[in-house]
Structure formats: structure tokens, C-alpha cells
Amino acid sequence: MHRILLIDDDEQLGPPLAAYFQRYELQLTQAVKPSDGLARLRGGDFDAVILDVMLPEMDGFEVCRTIRRESDVPIVMLTARGEVMDRVVGLELGADDYLPKPFEPRELVARIQTVLRRQNGRNHRHGQAAPAQEALRFEGLTIDLARREVLRDGQAVELTGSEYELLVLLAREPGRVYSRDDILNHIRGHEADLYTRAVDIVVSRLRKKLEPLDCIKTLRNAGYSLALRRLPS
């Protein structure tokens, strides 16, 4: 059973949500304070985090920033309805997805299931062996598909689920131009409110992590492609 950590100061939200999540074999634990949530995350083995923006002690953005310094655990942020800037900031800080409040529990479950599928290859504690696949090798960059590991000039690069999926998409066909809609549908699996802005944010984050390699080429009004030469396997 996947373990999910909810960091939300609404004490009335956790118990019914936990009962609902059990229907989908998801075990939900709630922390009402960010400090408690971070302590639980550091001391426990959680598969994903649901993080509210409005929190005591520190806001959800600071919590997200702290988590990203320590872990690549998937994060789904809960934002105020209509607050597009909250979603932009959350994505820029490394959140994998967002959901406006109020939300339907079934949609939240669907978002969690999506980010869990992205991380499935890394989840060794459930005994799920990753399929044996080739590594994608380029000048200065190696993508180990079996281990879901990325090496830049021999150094490991920590990527979020969205960043990794974007990189693999581009790397499978280097030189091919993917439109923003193509990328959005691939890394999110559903229509998003931010549309092209969401894609641009993920691309920007990925570029920064892969520096000094100049990996991703932008084609104006067309999209993005991988600009590295693939090496023989």
C-alpha cells in the first residue's frame, strides 16, 4: 500500500480523506503543521506528499522548497481556486502537480496515482523490479532507463517526475520537435489550466539542472527538441 503524507492545517480534512484513499489502497497520514510534516517525511517512507499552500509556521512554497532540497518525492500542491500564480510558483519550486481547492477526492486520487506511476521505477521497496532497458547516451549525458537515473558528465542529477519524463520524451527522438501540447499531454496526462506556461516552467527547471550542458533547443512557435548527439549504445 502506497503511503501518502498530507500537510494541511485543516484537521477536518484528514480523517475522511484517509478513509476515501483506503478504497484505492492508499494510506494517508496527516500533519497539520509544516514542522511536523517535514519531520514525518524525514523519518518515514512516504511515496508522495499532498501539500497545502496556506499553512501556519511557513507557507507551502517554503515547505516545497525545503522538501526539494532533500528529496525528489512527488508533490501535489493544493492551491486556492483561481490563484494561477500559486500554481506557477509551485511548479517553479519543483511541485509535480497542483489541484485547486475545493476539490473532488476522486480527482485528488487520480493526480496521486499519476505521480506514483511516474515514480514507479524508483520504488524498490515494493519489490517491483524495473524492466531491463537500454541507457540513452549522449555527449555529456546518460539516461539509465532501468534505474531512472540521469548522469551529467558522470554526476548524478536529481530530477522530479515531470522533469525526468520530459527529458526521456525528448531523448528518445533527439532532434524531433515536440510542441508544448505534446509535452503537456505526456508529462501531465490531462489538460492543464496553465497550458504552455506549465511546460515552459518544467523546461526551465530541467535546463538549469543540466547546465552547463546546452541540451534543450527552443524553436520559436514550434516547441522544444533535444540538441545533443546520441552516442552508440
N, C-alpha and C positions, 0 to 999 in steps of 0.2 A: 504494500500500500504506500503510495507516494505521500510524503509529509509536506504540508504547506504551512507557512508561517504568515499569519495576518497581523500587521501592525496598524492598529486603528484604535483611537481612544473611545469609540462608541461601544460601551460594554454590552449593549443590547444586540449588537450585530453578530458577535462571535458565535454564541450558542446555536441559534437557528441555522446559521450558515454552515457550522460544523456538521449539524445533523443532515443538512442537504448534501453536503460534499460526500458524506459517507455512502450515499447511493452510488457514487461514481468511484468508489474505492480511493477516496482522497481523505487523508486525516488532517484536519485543520486545527492549529493551535493559535490562540490569540495572545498578543501582547498589547496592552493599552498605552504603554509608554515607550518611546523610542529606545531609551537606555535598556529597558527590559528586552525589547525585541532584538537589539544588537547582541546582548549577552546570550540570549537563547540561540541566535544564529551562530554565534561563535562556538557555543558549547554543544550544539545539536547537529543533526544530519538532516537538513531540510532540502527539499527538491525545488522549491520555488517560494517566492515572497510576494504577498499582496500588500501594497504599501499606500496608505492614505497620504495625501498632500498636507492636509490640515491636522497638525499634531501638536501636543504640548512639548515642552523642553526644546525641541528643534523641529523645523518643518520637514516634510517628506523629501524635499530636494536634498537637504543636508544628509538625511539618513541614506538616501540613494547614493550620494557621493561617497559616504563612508563605506557602504557595502561594496561599491565598485572598487575601492582601494584594496579590499581584502578578498573579494570573491567574485566569481562570474555566475553565481546562482541567478536563474531567471527572475526578473522583477516585473510585476504588473502593477502599475500605479492607478490609484483611484483619484480622479480629478473632479472638480466642480463642473457641472454641465455648462457648456458654452465657453469655458475658460481655455481657449485654444492655446494661449501662451503657456499655461501649465503643462499641456501635453508636449509642446515644443521643448520646454526646458527639461522635462522628464526624459525625453528621447535623447537630448543632447548629453545628459548626465549618464546615459547608459541603460535606461529602462528598456525592457523588451517590448512592452505593450502598455496600453492605458485603457481605462474604461471610465466614462463619465458617471457620476452619481446623480440621481438614483439609478441603480442598475437592476437587471433581472439576474437572479442567481444562476440560471441556466447559461446566460451569456458569459458570466464570470467563469464558470466551469469550463466552457468552451475555450476561453482565452488561456486558462491554465493548462488545459490539455494540449493546446497548440504549442506553448512554450516548452512543455515537458517533452513533446515529440522531438523538438529541435535539439534538446539536450540528451536525448536517449542514448546516443553513442558514448557519452561521457559517464553514464550512470552505471558504474561497475558493481555497486554494492547490491544490486538486484540480480546479479548473475547473468545479465544479458550481454552475451559476447557480441562485439561489433563485427560486422561482416568483413571478411578479408577483401580489401580493395587496394588498388594501386595508390601510390602517392603521386600528387601532381607537383612536378618540379619545374621551377623557373630560375632565371638568373637572380640569385639572392633570396629566393622564396621557395619554401617547401610546404605543401599542404598534405598532411597524413590523414587520409580519409577514414582509415580504420580507427585511429585514436582521436580523431577530431583535433589534431594539433597543428599549429601553424608556427613555422620557424622562419625568422627573418635574419639572414646572414648567420644562421646557426643558433640564434637566440629565440627562445620561446616567446610568443606573443599571445597575451590573454585577450580573447575576443568574446563579446556577448553572442548569444544565439543568433541575433539578427545580423550582426557583423560577419559571423562565420558563414551563414547561409548566403549572404551577398557575395562574399569572396569566392566561395565554391561555385556559385552560379556563373560568375564572370570567368573563373579559371577553367571551367570545363570546356569553354569555347573561346580561348583568347583571341581578341581582335573582333569578335562579334559585338555589335552594338545592341544593348538592351535598353529599351525605353523605360521611363520611370514607372509606367503602368505595369510593364513586365516584371520589374523588380518588386514593386509593391505587392503584386499578387503572389509572388514567390515567397517573399520573406514574411508576409503577414497572413496570407491565406484568406483575406477578406477585404472588402472595400474599406478604406480608412478615411476619416474626416480630414486629415491633413494632406492627403494625396501627395503631390510632388514634394512638399516640404518635408514629409516624413522620410522619403527616400534620400533627399539631399542631406539630411541630418546624419543618417546612417553612413552614407558615403563619406561625409566629412570626418566622422569619428574613425572610420576604417583607415582613411588616408593618413591621419595623424599617427595612428598606431603602427603603420607600416613605414613611416619615414625612417631613414632618408630615401627609401626606395620610391620611385615615381611610378606607382603601379596602375593607377586608375586614370584613364583618359576621359575627358568630358567632350562630347560632341554637341555643340550648341543646337538646341531644338530637336535633338535626336535621343541622347541618353548617355550611357557610360559603357566603357569596354576596358578589358584588362590589357595593359600596354607592355607586357613582359614577354620575352621569348621563352617558349617552353623547351625544356631540355629533354633528351631521350630518357626513357624510363630505365 
